């Protein structure tokens, strides 16, 4: 079952919304109607419009990352909208420090540009003076003409767009990994340090900042806002997860595909039935398969996900493997770097890759095999107990 649903495509990049986004919609309804004796549809529509405008800015922020990454040859699988923000899901992260720096900076820069677009219009329309506007932007939590509904609806909307873009841009520049500011910190550190060491420092700074901020909020206010706590937990564990990913990538640099590939594998054929593929998944550890024609030519790949999707179709009993397979993937050689091969495996359409030696197919490489290899190598290299 998919946890995210596609709502649009921009610049060839799918925009998806996670099912948990429904929780945000419920929160919007609760906030807009809390304390009222009867439904205020106008207030609900106004609140919903502001939230929609906010997430349009979030999408543009993520497009900044995605389109900058594209300039460096990095594909964006999709942009995912979550209740706490957005996420550009890249095929891989840029490893060159300056590339990572520009990709990370692009998102906040989009927000600052949007604020600069809306600000002159607001200055032209609002009659309260520059001082009132600056005060409102610097102290949005206090009473001011824009939040007290003394301004027109257009002026309040423009004020919101300026304020929220300044806030999103500035917030993302905080040096809290894996947010944009944390990635900027890692990129700068990577200029003089190894990437793994730079990541370790950036993760420590980010996690320490999250703990310190939540602790400060609790001791000063006696409580912690649920949204702040949720974002803090997400950032804390995401930082740890990405550090482990970089550590594993650093570990992979020591090995070649020839150290890992599997020589024994199941062959499936274009005219085989879907039932046969399902039986292969049930009876053994293999989940993804190379597909051949009757002359033993490699024609494509059948993934576990495509097999399960086929089972769910009404015409499942009539489906052949040729109806569900991907096109033949890029081939590997035993002398290829394992890290390069893993980057290929992480692409959505490459769950398994063929390994050739000359003209001869000698084996396959898949994520399960790589994970098993890493586990064994770490066990063998672990220091023995006293």
N, C-alpha and C positions, 0 to 999 in steps of 0.2 A: 504494500500500500504506500503510495507517495505521500510524503509529509509536506510537500510544497506544490503549489499550483501555478502554472504559467499564466501571467495576466497581460504580457506585452512583450515586444521585441524592439529594442532600440540599438541602432548601429550593429545589427546582427547578433546582439547579446540578449538572451532570454531574461526577462524580469520575472522572478518568481516570488510568491508570497507564502510564508509558512503558515500552517494551520493555527498556530498559537497566536497569530495576528488577530484572530477572533476575540481573544482575551482583551486586547487593547480596545476593540470596538465596544465590548461590554463595559470596560472602564470609562470610555467616553460617555456612554449612556448614563452610567452611574454618577459621574462628576457633574454632567450638565443638568441632571434632574434631582440631585440630592437636595433635600430640604424643601422641595416644592410640593404643594398639595395636589397639583394636577400637572399633566404633561405640558411642557413648554417646547413645542415643536420648533419654534424659531430659534431658541437657544441651542437646542440639540443640533439643528442644521448648521448654525454658526460654529459651534465647537467642532463638529465633524469636518467642516470646510477647513478650519485651521489645522486639524490633524492631517488632513489630506495634503494641504500645502506643505506641511512639515516633511512629509514622506516623499513628496516630489523633490524637495531640496535634498533629501537623503539619497534618492536615486541619482540625482545629478552629481552629488558628492562621489558616489561609488562609480559613476561613469567616468569621472575624472581619473580615478585610479585605473579603471579598465582600459580606457583609451590611451593613457600614457604607457601602460604595460604593453599594449598592442604595438606601440612604436618600437619596443625592444623584442618583438617576436614572441610575446607571451599571450596566449589565448585566455580569454575569460569564459568559463563554462556558463556562468549565470550570475545575476545579481539577486541575492536573497534578502527579502524584507522580513525582519523579525520585530516583535513588539519593542525591543530595546534599540533598534536601529537597522542598519543595512550591512551587507557583506558581499564584496566582490570575490567570487570563487575563482581563483586563477588556477591554470594548469600547473604552474610552478611559481615559486617566488623568485624575483630577480636576485642574483647572487653578487653581481658587481655593486660595490657600495654606492656609486653615483646613480646607477639605475634605480636601486632601491630607494635612494633619497628622493629622486624626482617622482617616482610612483607614489610614495607616501605623502609627499607635499601636495600632489595634484588635488586630492580630495578637499583638504582645508582651503586651498587657493580658490577652488570653485565656489565655496561658501562665501569667501571674502569678496569675490567678484560679484556674486549675487547681491550681497549687502550694498556694495557700491552702486549697483544698478538701481536698487530701490531707494537708496538714501536721497539722491537729488530730487526724485519725484516727491518724496515725503516732505523735504525741506520747502519745495515749491508750494505744496498744498496746505500744509499746517500753518495756522496763524499764531502759534503760541511762542515762537521764537526759538532760536538755536539753543539757548540755555535750558529751556524746558525739555527739549528733545534729548540733549546730552544727559541731563539729570535722569530722565526716564530710562535711557539706555544703560546708564551706570547703576541705577537702583531700581530694577524692574520689580523687586519684591515690595517696594513701598508704593504708597498712593501717588498716582500721577494722572494727568488728563487722559492718557491713552488707555489706561487700565480701568479708569473710573467711568468710562463711557461718555466723557465730555466731548471727545473728538468724534468725527463722523466715522461711519463704518469703513469707508475707504482708507481714512487716515489710520485707524486702528489696525487694519489689515497690513498696510505698508509698514507700520511700526513693528508689527509682529514679524514680518519677513526680514526686516533689517536686524531686529534683535535676535531672532532664532538663528539666522545665518552667522552672525558674529559669534553667538554662543557655540554653535556646532563646530565652527572653524577653530575657535580658541580651545574648546574642550578636547578636540581631537589632537591638538598639538601638545597636550600634557605628556610628559615623558613616561607614559605608562604602557609598557609592552603588553599585548600586541596591538594597541591602538597606534594611530599614525605617528604620534609624537615618540612613542617607544621605538617604532621602526626607524624613524629619523635618527634617534639616538644610536641604535645599532648600526645604521649605515655609517654614521660619523666615526663610531668606534672601530668599525671594520676597516677603515682606511689605514689604521695603524696596528690593529690587532687581528688575530685569526677570527673567522666568522663565528666559530663555536664559543670562543672566549667572549667576543662582543655580545653574543646572544645571552650568555650566562649573566653578564653584568646588566644588560637591559632588562632581563627577566627579574633579577633581584631588585633593581630600582622600581620596576613596575609593581611587583607584588608587595614590596615594603610600603610603597605609596598608597596602595589600595587599603592595606591593613591600617596604616596610620590615619587615613582619611575617615574610614568607618569608625575607628576607635575615637577619633576626635569628635565626630558627629555625635556618637553615643554619650560621651562624657560631658559635652557642652549642652546638648538638647535633652539628654535622658532617654532618647529613642533614636532609631534609625529608620529613615524613609525606606519603604519596601522596594521602590524602584532603584534607589541608590545601592541597597544591599544586593539586589538581583544583578545589577550591572557589575558590582564589585566582585561577586562570586564568579560570574561569567568570565571577567577579565583575568582574575587570579588563576583559574584553572586552564583557561585558553593559553596563557603565557607558559605554564608548565608543560602543556601538551606540545606547543610549538618548539620549546627547548628540546624535548625528547625527540621530536622529528628531526631537528637540525643535528642532534647528537647521532642519530641513526644514519643520517646522510653522510656525516663525517666518517662514521664507521665503514660505510659502504665504499668509500673512496679507496680502500685498501684492496678491493677485490675486483675480479673480472667476471664476465658472464660465464666463462668456462668453469669457474669455481662452484657455480650454483645450479646450472641448468639441469633439468631432469630428462634422462635418456629414455625412460619408459613412459609412454602416454597412450591414451585411447584415441584412435582415429574414428571420426564420424564422416559420413558421406552425404552428399547433397540430397540423394533420394531416400535417405533413412527417415523413419517416422519420428515424430515428436515423442512418442511413447518410448522409443529406444533411448533417446537423449535423457529423458526423465529417469529411466531405469538406471542409466550409467551414473547419474547424480546420486541416486538412492543407495547404490551398492558400493560406492567407493569414495575416496577422498577428493577426486577430481570434480571441479565445478564448472570449468570452462574448457572448450574443446576446439581443436583445429578441424576444419571441414575440407574434404578432398572430393574431387570428381572421380569417375571410374578409372581414369588413367593415372591416378595418384598425383594429380596436380593440386597444389594448395589453392583453395578457392575462397576461404573465409574463416570466420571465427563464430562459434556459437557460445554466448555467455549464459551463465546461470539465470540472470535476470530475464533475458529474452526467452529462455525456456519456460520459466514460470509465467511470463506474460502470455506466451502461446497457450499454456494449459488453461488459462482463464478465458480464452476466446471461445466463442460459440462453435467455431469450425475446427476446434482443436484436433479432432480425430482425423481430419483430412490434411492437416498441415505436414509439410515436409521440412526438413532442416534448412533447405535452401530458402524457404519462405521467411526464416527468422534470423539468418546469420548476418554478421557484418562482412564487409569486404575484407580481403586478405590484408593483414597488418604488416607493418614494417618489419623486416627481418633483422635478426641480430647475429653476431659472430662471437665465438668464444673469447676473442681478444678485446671485445667491447668493454668499456667501463661499466661496472654494475650500476653505478649511480645514474648513468645515462639511461640504462635499461629500465630502472625503477621509475624515472620520470616519464617514460613512455607508458609504463603500466598504469600510472596514475591518471592517464587520460581515459575518459569514459568509454571510448570505443576500443580500448586495448587491454582486455582482461587477461590475455595470454599471448605470448609472442613466440614465433618459431626461431630456432637457432640453427644456423647453417654452417657447415664447414666445407668450403668450396661449393660444389653443386648439391651436396648431400645434406638432407635434413637430419640432424643428429639429436635434436631434443626440443624441449619447450621451457619457457620461463614464465611463471605466473606469480601472483602476489603471495599465494600460500607457500610456495617454495622459498621465496625470499624471506618471508617471516620466519619459517622454520629454520632456515640457514642462519639468520641473525640470532635466533634463540640458542641454537647449538653453539655458535661461535662465542657468544657472550658467556655461556656456561663453561666452555673450555678455557676461556681467558680469565674467568673470575678467580680471584685469589682464594686458595684453599684455606679452610678453617684451621685454626690452631689445634 
